[in-house]
Amino acid sequence: MSTATKVPSGTTAPRSGGGGIRQSLTDSLIIAKRNLLRMLRIPEMVIFGLIQPIMFVVLFSYVFGGSINIPGAGLDADAYREFLMAGIFAQTVTFATAGAGAGIAEDMHKGLIDRFRSLPMARGAVLTGRTLADLVQTALTLVVLAVVALLVGWRAHEGVVKALAGFGLLLLLGYAFTWIGALIGLSVRTPEAATSGGLIWLFPLTFISIAFVPSENMPSFLQHVAEWNPFSATVLAARELFGNLPEGYRAPDAWPMQNPALASLLWSVVIIAVFRTLAVRKYRSAA
């Protein structure tokens, strides 16, 4: 007597192995398309996502611009405005983490994740597709933010290629952090909890860094934290590639601050490798 499990007519048995790299990429792009179409149908998501970084640009540029001392430039408001922008860009791409976590938590809450897992899809395709869609939205936000920055006086002085490399490092960090958001979204019960959980750790990460003030202005015990912060490495790398550092600026002696582009790349790759693995593992068992 055969013990094989019969699949009901009209359904397809889920693949057990993921179907290879090509199938995984195809499934991921399908899920990414689904999430992008959802964003287009709810334009408020994009609009509200733009308001906060634009407010940060205006407030920090004109409220704090002449009161923060930049090594090599003093209290020059124009120098601070250029010093600031890489930090605002980096904060914008990392704050997309909260949205990624809330979106996945919402899909969990509505039962969509269970439906996806019942389909013959590659393992991890749902999460990869979601993070790719968030990356596209973040890139569009960054374009708008760059235009606003140009309007308030920011400029990239090292040419188009280096400017694109700087934005590339920023987007890579943002993509890495969306995997942290994915893990948070799979670990909580409601979208509200995912949003709160996604922001709690982002505030100290972004503010205990060199994004808004030089580390020299911090207490000594915080300087080391700021200088080894992956967020700081990406911000400093972007400033160098944009040509936004004052002529007399001297980077701190910590290795990430002396090699910011390499440190940023390594941090992002490590974060993706670790948190993608954890998120996919959680996805398989989340209910």
C-alpha positions in Angstrom: 0.0 0.0 0.0 1.5 3.3 -1.1 2.2 5.9 1.7 2.9 8.8 -0.6 0.9 11.9 0.2 -1.6 12.9 -2.5 -1.8 16.6 -3.5 -5.4 17.7 -4.1 -6.4 18.5 -7.7 -5.7 22.1 -8.7 -2.9 22.7 -6.1 0.8 22.6 -6.3 3.0 21.0 -3.7 5.5 23.5 -2.2 9.1 23.1 -3.3 11.4 21.8 -0.5 14.7 23.1 -1.8 14.0 26.6 -3.0 14.4 25.8 -6.8 17.9 27.2 -7.3 19.2 30.7 -7.6 17.3 31.6 -10.8 14.0 30.6 -9.3 14.8 32.4 -6.0 15.5 35.6 -8.0 12.3 35.2 -10.0 10.2 34.7 -6.9 11.9 37.6 -5.1 11.2 40.0 -8.0 7.6 38.9 -8.1 7.2 39.7 -4.4 9.1 43.0 -4.9 6.7 44.0 -7.7 3.7 43.2 -5.5 5.0 45.5 -2.7 5.9 48.3 -5.2 2.4 48.2 -6.7 1.0 48.4 -3.1 3.1 51.5 -2.5 1.8 53.1 -5.7 -1.8 52.5 -4.5 -1.1 54.1 -1.2 0.9 57.2 -2.1 0.5 58.5 1.5 3.2 56.0 2.5 5.8 57.7 0.2 4.6 61.3 1.0 4.8 60.9 4.7 8.2 59.1 4.4 9.5 62.3 2.7 8.3 64.8 5.3 10.5 63.8 8.2 13.9 63.9 6.4 13.0 67.2 4.7 12.1 68.7 8.1 15.5 67.5 9.4 17.3 69.2 6.5 15.6 72.5 7.1 15.7 72.5 10.9 19.4 71.3 11.3 20.5 73.6 8.4 19.0 76.8 9.7 18.5 76.3 13.4 21.7 74.6 14.4 23.9 75.6 11.4 25.8 78.4 13.1 26.1 76.9 16.6 28.0 73.7 16.1 31.8 73.8 15.8 33.2 71.7 12.9 37.0 71.0 13.2 38.7 72.9 10.5 35.8 75.2 9.8 34.7 76.6 13.1 31.1 77.9 13.4 30.7 78.3 9.6 27.0 77.7 8.9 27.7 76.8 5.2 30.4 74.3 6.2 28.0 72.7 8.7 25.3 72.4 6.1 27.6 70.4 3.9 28.9 68.4 6.8 25.3 67.7 7.9 23.9 66.4 4.6 25.6 63.0 4.6 24.2 62.4 8.1 20.7 63.3 7.0 21.0 61.0 4.0 22.2 58.1 6.2 19.5 58.7 8.8 16.9 58.6 6.0 18.0 55.3 4.6 18.3 53.6 8.0 14.9 54.8 9.2 13.4 52.8 6.4 14.0 49.9 8.7 11.0 50.7 10.8 8.7 50.7 7.7 10.1 47.3 6.5 9.5 45.8 9.9 5.9 47.2 10.1 5.1 46.0 6.6 6.2 42.4 7.4 4.4 42.5 10.7 1.2 43.6 8.9 1.5 40.7 6.4 2.0 38.4 9.4 -1.0 39.9 11.2 -3.3 39.4 8.1 -2.1 35.9 7.5 -0.4 36.6 4.2 2.9 35.1 5.4 1.2 31.8 6.0 -0.3 31.9 2.5 3.1 32.7 1.0 4.7 29.8 2.8 2.1 27.4 1.4 3.0 28.4 -2.2 5.8 26.7 -4.2 8.2 29.6 -3.6 11.9 29.7 -2.9 12.8 30.1 0.8 13.6 33.7 1.6 12.0 35.1 -1.5 9.2 36.8 0.4 11.7 38.6 2.6 14.1 39.4 -0.2 11.3 40.8 -2.4 10.1 42.9 0.5 13.6 44.3 1.2 14.2 45.0 -2.5 10.9 46.9 -2.7 11.9 49.0 0.3 15.3 49.6 -1.3 13.5 51.1 -4.4 11.3 53.3 -2.2 14.4 54.5 -0.2 16.3 55.3 -3.4 13.4 57.5 -4.6 13.3 59.2 -1.2 17.0 59.8 -1.4 16.6 61.4 -4.9 14.0 63.9 -3.6 16.1 64.6 -0.5 19.2 65.3 -2.6 17.1 67.9 -4.6 16.0 69.6 -1.4 19.6 69.6 -0.1 20.7 71.3 -3.3 18.1 73.9 -2.8 19.5 74.8 0.7 23.0 75.0 -0.5 24.5 71.5 -0.4 26.9 70.5 -3.2 29.0 67.4 -4.1 32.4 68.6 -5.1 34.2 65.4 -6.2 32.3 64.6 -9.4 29.4 62.5 -10.5 31.2 59.1 -10.1 32.2 59.6 -6.5 28.8 61.1 -5.7 27.1 58.0 -7.0 29.5 55.8 -5.0 28.6 57.7 -1.9 24.9 57.2 -2.5 25.6 53.6 -3.3 27.2 53.1 0.2 24.2 54.8 1.8 21.7 52.6 0.0 23.7 49.5 0.8 23.7 50.4 4.5 19.9 51.0 4.3 19.4 47.7 2.6 21.4 45.9 5.3 19.3 47.6 8.0 16.0 46.5 6.4 17.0 42.9 7.2 17.2 43.9 10.8 13.7 45.4 10.3 12.5 42.1 8.7 13.7 40.1 11.7 11.9 42.5 14.1 8.7 42.4 12.0 8.7 38.6 12.2 9.3 38.6 15.9 6.5 40.8 17.1 2.7 40.5 17.0 1.5 43.8 15.6 2.7 46.4 13.1 2.6 49.0 15.9 5.1 47.0 17.9 7.3 46.6 14.9 7.4 50.3 14.3 8.3 51.0 17.9 10.8 48.2 18.0 12.4 49.5 14.8 12.8 53.0 16.1 14.0 52.4 19.7 17.5 51.2 18.6 17.8 53.5 15.6 17.8 56.7 17.7 20.9 55.9 19.7 22.6 54.4 16.7 22.1 57.5 14.6 22.7 60.1 17.3 25.7 58.5 19.0 27.6 58.9 15.8 29.3 61.6 13.7 26.2 62.2 11.7 25.3 65.5 13.3 28.2 66.5 15.4 31.9 65.6 15.3 33.0 62.9 17.8 35.4 65.3 19.3 32.5 67.2 20.9 31.3 64.0 22.8 32.4 62.7 26.2 35.4 60.4 25.8 33.5 57.2 26.6 31.0 58.0 23.8 33.7 58.9 21.3 34.8 55.2 20.9 31.2 54.1 20.4 30.6 56.7 17.8 33.9 56.0 15.9 33.2 52.2 15.7 29.5 52.7 14.8 28.7 51.3 11.3 26.5 54.3 10.8 29.5 56.7 11.4 31.7 54.8 8.9 29.1 55.2 6.1 28.5 58.9 7.0 32.2 59.7 6.9 32.7 57.7 3.6 29.9 59.7 2.0 31.3 63.0 3.2 34.7 62.1 1.6 33.1 61.0 -1.6 30.9 64.1 -1.8 33.8 66.3 -0.9 32.0 67.7 2.1 34.8 67.8 4.7 36.4 71.1 5.6 40.0 71.5 4.5 41.3 71.4 8.0 39.3 68.4 9.1 41.2 65.5 10.6 39.4 62.1 11.0 39.7 60.3 14.4 42.4 57.7 14.7 40.0 54.7 15.0 40.4 52.2 12.1 36.8 52.7 10.7 37.4 56.5 10.7 40.7 56.1 8.8 39.2 53.7 6.3 35.5 54.7 6.2 34.6 53.4 2.7 36.0 49.9 3.4 34.6 49.8 6.9 31.2 50.8 5.6 31.2 48.1 3.0 32.4 45.5 5.4 29.8 46.5 8.1 27.0 46.3 5.5 28.0 42.9 4.1 28.3 41.5 7.6 24.9 42.9 8.7 23.2 41.4 5.6 24.8 38.0 6.0 23.9 37.7 9.7 20.4 39.2 9.8 19.3 37.7 6.5 20.2 34.3 7.8 18.3 35.0 11.1 15.3 36.5 9.3 14.9 33.6 6.9 15.2 31.1 9.8 12.6 33.0 11.7 10.3 33.2 8.6 10.2 29.4 8.4 8.9 29.0 11.9 6.9 32.3 12.5 3.2 31.9 13.0 
